[in-house]
Amino acid sequence: MNETAGFIMSIVIMLAMFYLLVFIPENRRKKKYNAMLNSLKLNDEIMTKGGIIGKITSIKEDCILLQTGPDRARIKMSKNGISHVMSESKLEAKKESKSK
């Protein structure tokens, strides 16, 4: 009986560690990503998940209009296709270099 209790405790501990190492960081990442999507504004320079870089010219409920390149091509895309905001990354890099 004692061996069974030890085995069950080790399984419970492994599941708890798995939860702490996988699910909690993933939830934090999702919250940060959703906050980034909600804070989008016009003329933000963004990069899509496909690697396209451009400026936001229009924002709707769940999609944006992206202007790219010197020929000013416009692409309508879902907000979920955005990888990150480039203009904020540049500002954060400048702040970090000044603080050092």
Backbone hydrogen bonds, N-H to C=O, Kabsch-Sander energy under -0.5 kcal/mol:
donor,donor_aa,acceptor,acceptor_aa,energy
5,A,1,M,-1.8
6,G,2,N,-1.9
7,F,3,E,-2.2
8,I,4,T,-2.5
9,M,5,A,-2.4
10,S,6,G,-2.1
11,I,7,F,-2.0
12,V,8,I,-2.4
13,I,9,M,-2.5
14,M,10,S,-2.2
15,L,11,I,-2.4
16,A,12,V,-2.2
17,M,13,I,-2.4
18,F,14,M,-2.4
19,Y,15,L,-2.3
20,L,16,A,-2.4
21,L,17,M,-2.5
22,V,18,F,-1.9
23,F,18,F,-0.6
23,F,19,Y,-0.7
24,I,19,Y,-1.6
26,E,22,V,-1.5
27,N,23,F,-2.3
28,R,24,I,-2.0
29,R,25,P,-2.3
30,K,26,E,-2.3
31,K,27,N,-2.2
32,K,28,R,-2.3
33,Y,29,R,-2.4
34,N,30,K,-2.6
35,A,31,K,-2.1
36,M,32,K,-2.0
37,L,33,Y,-2.2
38,N,34,N,-2.2
39,S,35,A,-1.2
40,L,37,L,-1.0
43,N,56,I,-2.9
44,D,41,K,-1.5
46,I,44,D,-0.6
46,I,54,G,-2.8
47,M,84,H,-2.5
48,T,52,I,-2.7
49,K,81,G,-2.9
51,G,48,T,-1.5
54,G,46,I,-1.9
55,K,67,Q,-2.5
56,I,44,D,-1.9
57,T,65,L,-3.1
58,S,65,L,-1.1
60,K,63,C,-2.9
64,I,77,M,-2.9
65,L,58,S,-2.4
66,L,64,I,-0.5
66,L,75,I,-3.3
67,Q,55,K,-3.1
68,T,66,L,-0.5
68,T,73,A,-3.0
72,R,69,G,-1.2
73,A,68,T,-1.4
75,I,66,L,-2.9
77,M,64,I,-2.4
77,M,75,I,-0.5
79,K,62,D,-2.0
81,G,78,S,-1.5
82,I,79,K,-1.7
83,S,47,M,-2.8
84,H,47,M,-1.5
86,M,45,E,-2.6
86,M,84,H,-0.6
87,S,45,E,-1.4
89,S,85,V,-1.1
90,K,86,M,-1.9
91,L,87,S,-1.6
92,E,88,E,-2.6
93,A,89,S,-2.0
94,K,90,K,-1.9
95,K,91,L,-2.2
96,E,92,E,-2.3
97,S,93,A,-2.1
98,K,94,K,-1.9
99,S,95,K,-1.8
100,K,96,E,-0.8
